[in-house]
Amino acid sequence: MAASETAKDSALRHAFGNVLSFFILVLIGVLAFSIRLFSVIKYESVIHEFDPYFNYRVTQFLTKNGIYDFWNWFDDRTWYPLGRVIGGTVYPGLTLTAGTLWWILNSLNIPLSVETVCVFTAPIFSSIAAWATYLLTKEVKGTGAGLTAAALLAMVPSYISRSVAGSYDNEAVAIFALIFTFYLYIKTLNTGSLFYATLNSIAYFYMVCSWGGYTFIINLIPMHVLLCIVTGRYSSRLYIAYAPLVVLGTLLASLVPVVGFNAVLTSEHFASFLVFIIIHVVALAYHIKGMLSPSMFKVAVTLVVSVGLVICCAVVAVLVALVASSPTKGWSGRSLSLLDPTYASKYIPIIASVSEHQPPTWPSYFMDINVLAFLVPAGIIACFLPLSDASSFVVLYIVTSVYFSGVMVRLMLVLAPAACIMSGIALSEAFAVFTRSIKFQLPSLSGDSQVDAGNSDSGSAATTQTEAVKADKIEESAKERPSRKNKKKEKETVEKPSVKSRIEKRLLVLPLESSVIALLLLVLLGAFYVVHCVWAAAEAYSAPSIVLTSHSHDGLHVFDDFREAYAWLSHNTEVDDKVASWWDYGYQTTAMANRTVIVDNNTWNNTHIATVGTAMSSPEKAAWEIFDSLDVKYVLVVFGGLVGYPSDDINKFLWMVRIGGGVFPHIKEPDYLRDGQYRIDSQATPTMLNCLMYKLSYYRFVETDGKAFDRVRQTEIGKKHFKLTHFEEVFTTHHWMVRIYKLKPPKNRIRGKTKKSKS
Amino acid sequence: IDLASQIVRIATTLKVENAGGDPVSEVLFAFPDHQAKNLALLVATTTEGKGKTKSSGGSLPIEAVHPEGMPPALTWYTVSLPKGLGKGESLTLDIMAVFSHLLRPFPEKITQGDIQLVVFQDSAHYLSPYEVKRQSVRVKLPEPKVESYTKLEDTKFSGSEITYGPYENLPPFSYSPIAVHFVNNKPFAVAKELVREIEISHWGNVQVTEHYTLLHDGAQSTGEFSRLDYQARPQVKGASSFSNLVAMLPPRAHSIYYRDEIGNISTSNIYGDSTKTLLEIEPRYPMFGGWRTSFTIGYGLPLHDYLFHSEGKRFLKIFFGCPMNEMVIDNLIVKVVLPEGSSDISVSVPFSVKQGQETKFSHLDMVGRPVVVLEKTNVVPEHYQHFLVHYKFNSLSLLREPLMLISGFLFLFVACIIYHHADLTISKSSASYLAKLQWDEVQASIQQVLNIINRCIATHDKVEASLRDLSRTGDVQACKAARKAADNLWKELSKDLKPLLAFLQSSPQAVQILPKVEELVAKERELQERIMSKHSTVVDCYEKKSSGRDIDNRVASIQQKITALRQEVDDLIEVIDEI
């Protein structure tokens, strides 16, 4: 009778909860997708920034020529005259994903352009990443925390900044791959299933395909395994979770051309192999311990330890010798600058010159993860109550990612999912505590007629209390059931805990008023977060950076100068002309103007970049010679002085000098600085005022307003009237943001003719 | 001769008189080869009547012919007259010839600040195989600025017009070359290729997409381009360039866009009224001589304005040429994409075009949409005329794609349902499968056991409740009745429990969990007994009318046991739950 009814009731409730959480997940997916569409609505469906243009170009090539040509693609449009082997130097995950999406859509006769697919890849994958977060957090702390974390991740500004529609970059899919790999690892750890372990290696493979950040996984998981072993949590599940991942994962990773043998050669991967050995030793030890009697085991241990130590020492010595023989100690420059934050600024100016490789400032934490920063500590505490394998992993994840994000702004992206998971746990636990407190106390205020037989089973938990409050307790639990149904997702966590924990928690009842207020405050906090995220998505992170807008008194003003220049280049120059510019604009020039560039954003050849930097910082004649030797026909500079666009070439110029000076010692940074200050006004050094970059930027600038007032530097320029002898202006965009110059033919050879010189 | 733009329009009004004996049904006329190869359009009309009211009787058929015995370097055309021209009769013929690329820029290369000069060459005398009695030439220029022009007798230059003649009684093939070298800063916009795609959707929309490849075909620009000069004095320093184009779109055009392959171009404007929609677009950069660009414009039109029914067939009536003002198109390709499933397609165009057919696959097409391809070279604005495409189409085919989607999702859901309900195990006899089945059974029975235990506990609570009632009301009978009911229930439940336990004992899968279950059952039974004894004690006490404190003392030890047992039972239930 009553009991069977409750069984039915609970099954129904279970199904209801599942359906509810399914729909919540769908809505979270929609939210994650649509919050990233601000850029399309406010601007247009266009690829953003720099790197995405390269990815877009690669995807175009892939869809046009097929996968085999893609692997063998030698790109002669860039790094002239060296070229670049794209197939072997690019992380193919993103490209292949978008290419596959495009192919599926087209074979279903849905004729979307490659560009459209590329633009919307990132929002789609952020929806999937939100679902992956749900799965991961569910494995750690249950459904409620999972849903909260997924909702938080769907709109965390840090992730939005890299995955708005049009931001077609590796990170867009890599964050999904990262979270999903972690989920599968935790899942394997919880179930000990070899099936999930295999899936885990495949997810890891996808991650390796997608992003160089895969080294984070292959270091974090061994760290966690080591932590588990040290704290005595070794189990066969741990072994199953780890060993297949290392073997299969390494094999699969070395299939990716850009990784190749690095998967076993570089130091980034050594931690995993070391832990792989350790876990086998530990597994063997546990096995032997099971077979032998305690006294025998002791003897065996001393024997093995003494022999093993000797062997280990030998192996370690060999490894160290091998590693030390390579110049960077087997670490790539970016990884090294992670371990030693001052490394890049000391040795590799190129890495240091990229703004996203700088350490973040405090406000950027608030900007990028907002209230999550305050919820994370609470989440960490919640993870220790009780500490399981899974929750210890999440704690380790957040700790390491906080460190990495402190080194490089870019890695804030890795921190964001961890912060979301932690905050999700914290919020959901807090909600659970508060709502429970309210539930226990509400009936004593209002209802007393709710006793019915159907709930006596849950009332059984209450019988351990004193006789006096017993009657009340039954009523409370009676109240508990129906109220759950109309509760939100947080209720899932309440359902899970077993009878015992319910008893424990019952002791943690807070006063009604304070829990109501706290609940309200939490909701308010969440509301702040939502408002901030929407603002960040709409205002801060949606600008495609190739189109700029400004609001003036007479409405919206659009600066479309970059595309104007690229369109001009693509239509009005010869197909084989070479265009020299600073490397920032390399990807865009190849993708939008389809012209050969000397250097681009894939900064693989420092010397080549230094050559361009040297040319830009040399006087006109020397620069002409350098460019002519590189077969350059046009020089493109970005100049913001007229409209006040701050990230122009003059502001980047010191990096050109530094990078150029790093290879060609006749370029000295102090020559360009007056008393250590970088200035372009009348106090500037003659070297500065005569260098090519200065001249190309300010050529005939004085005639615009008569004073030559630079609106970025807020000063009048130092040298106002000068002529160019070796370059001629061929195009300047509407707002002067891009200026294109052509190399004049040498005068002494062909005089008076307009024929161009081809060396 | 109208030279006001880049297009040369020669309108010739001929008054033809048959001076011979036989009726004449054709009139020959000629153009020099260098003109004829740029001829875009040739229309001849007759004007009946004496008044100025032009009741033109439609255009007359014109053919290119190669009569023998004529001087070389001439291309001949004949006009067939509507009716033979008898002796002495006369007729007025209007011949409209439109040429593109006939104006030659001279000098060919100019700098940014120069004005554009072009040369036009023709004959002051009308080139004809017939005798010309009286003839004059008027040349209309865009601006009253002329560098030079051939001065013959009777040449007048006034305003922006040059008049030659009238000349009288010229012999056949008289030729008197003239050249006009004049300023023409009109846009020399030439579309090297224009692909117009007209896609019909029977859901109510005609989508037109036009891909332009544009060239400024005037004098080549050389030397520097200085934005400064261009911005400071655009009239002087950019005179030969053009920076905007105007397209005259049909009325009610909607969803207009203007972009190129790297994204939207934001410099455009729309003005609309009920008769037309004006779209003013600016290319990304001002077009100087020799500069190229390419862009796409697209717009939607309401279907009912362009699609009509007749005799069971549908026909689309839409314009052929390009809507841009004064633009020459070297190669025009018009593609009409008909809806999937159209048949019996035929096209009628008022002038000669190259026709073709292809198939296009668009959203969710199965067999593809038929596409009519019309190609024409050398198109001028005069080609902005309507043409017809007839085809048959069944309206029911409209529903095909929605139905396809619906059934697709239906199949997906059905497949999901089937997957969830079907047992897809490959080997039904494998050990692991059997074990799984058994394990399922074990779990089910354990669940039942737990249910029963829970009901037992519920009855405990009832007994307890009855005891409380007793302490409040003192109604011993009710309490006893409650106890009896509980007893009965317990008996039933323990009966139910027996087969389940037996099953668990027999099942190998349940080995791990069995001791716990048995322990649970044992504990529960003990709990039962304790509660019984408590109950009987209390009831006894009540019957003996003992004091409350006495009862409490006697029950206290039992109560402690009960609490401990209850705790253990709860723990066990939890442990089993977890398994």
Contacts between the chains, C-beta under 8 A, distances in Angstrom:
chain1	res1	chain2	res2	distance
A	2	B	455	7.3
A	2	B	458	6.3
A	3	B	451	5.5
A	3	B	452	7.7
A	3	B	454	5.4
A	3	B	455	4.0
A	3	B	458	6.3
A	4	B	451	7.0
A	6	B	454	7.7
A	7	B	451	5.8
A	44	B	263	5.9
A	44	B	264	4.4
A	46	B	262	7.7
A	46	B	263	4.2
A	46	B	264	7.2
A	108	B	364	6.9
A	109	B	361	4.9
A	109	B	362	6.8
A	109	B	363	6.5
A	109	B	364	5.4
A	109	B	365	4.9
A	109	B	366	7.8
A	110	B	363	5.8
A	110	B	364	6.8
A	111	B	361	7.0
A	111	B	362	5.6
A	111	B	363	6.9
A	453	B	458	7.3
A	456	B	457	7.9
A	456	B	458	4.4
A	456	B	461	5.1
A	456	B	462	7.6
A	457	B	454	4.8
A	457	B	457	6.8
A	457	B	458	6.0
A	459	B	461	6.3
A	460	B	454	7.6
A	460	B	457	4.9
A	460	B	458	7.5
A	460	B	461	6.6
A	460	B	566	7.6
A	460	B	570	7.2
A	461	B	570	7.0
A	463	B	461	7.1
A	463	B	464	7.6
A	463	B	563	7.7
A	463	B	566	5.8
A	464	B	563	6.3
A	464	B	566	6.6
A	464	B	567	6.4
A	471	B	468	7.7
A	474	B	461	7.9
A	498	B	574	4.6
A	498	B	577	6.1
A	498	B	578	7.2
A	499	B	570	5.3
A	499	B	573	6.7
A	499	B	574	5.3
A	500	B	570	6.9
A	500	B	571	6.8
A	500	B	574	5.3
A	546	B	263	7.8
A	547	B	263	7.6
A	547	B	266	7.8
A	558	B	266	4.6
A	560	B	265	7.4
A	560	B	266	5.7
A	560	B	267	7.9
A	560	B	284	7.3
A	563	B	262	5.3
A	563	B	263	6.2
A	563	B	284	6.6
A	564	B	284	4.5
A	564	B	285	5.5
A	566	B	262	6.4
A	567	B	260	6.5
A	567	B	262	6.5
A	567	B	284	4.5
A	567	B	285	7.0
A	567	B	293	6.6
A	568	B	284	7.1
A	568	B	285	5.2
A	568	B	291	7.8
A	571	B	291	7.0
A	571	B	292	4.3
A	571	B	293	5.1
A	571	B	294	6.7
A	572	B	290	8.0
A	572	B	291	5.2
A	572	B	292	6.1
A	592	B	262	4.7
A	700	B	226	6.7
A	700	B	228	5.3
A	703	B	228	5.5
A	703	B	232	7.7
A	704	B	228	6.5
A	728	B	223	7.5
A	728	B	224	5.1
A	729	B	224	5.0
A	729	B	225	6.6
A	729	B	226	5.9
A	729	B	227	8.0
A	730	B	224	6.7
A	730	B	225	5.6
A	731	B	225	5.5
A	731	B	227	7.8
A	731	B	285	7.3
A	732	B	225	7.4
A	732	B	226	7.2
A	732	B	227	3.6
A	732	B	228	7.6
A	733	B	227	7.2
A	733	B	285	7.4
A	734	B	227	7.5
A	734	B	285	7.8
A	736	B	227	6.4
A	754	B	222	6.4
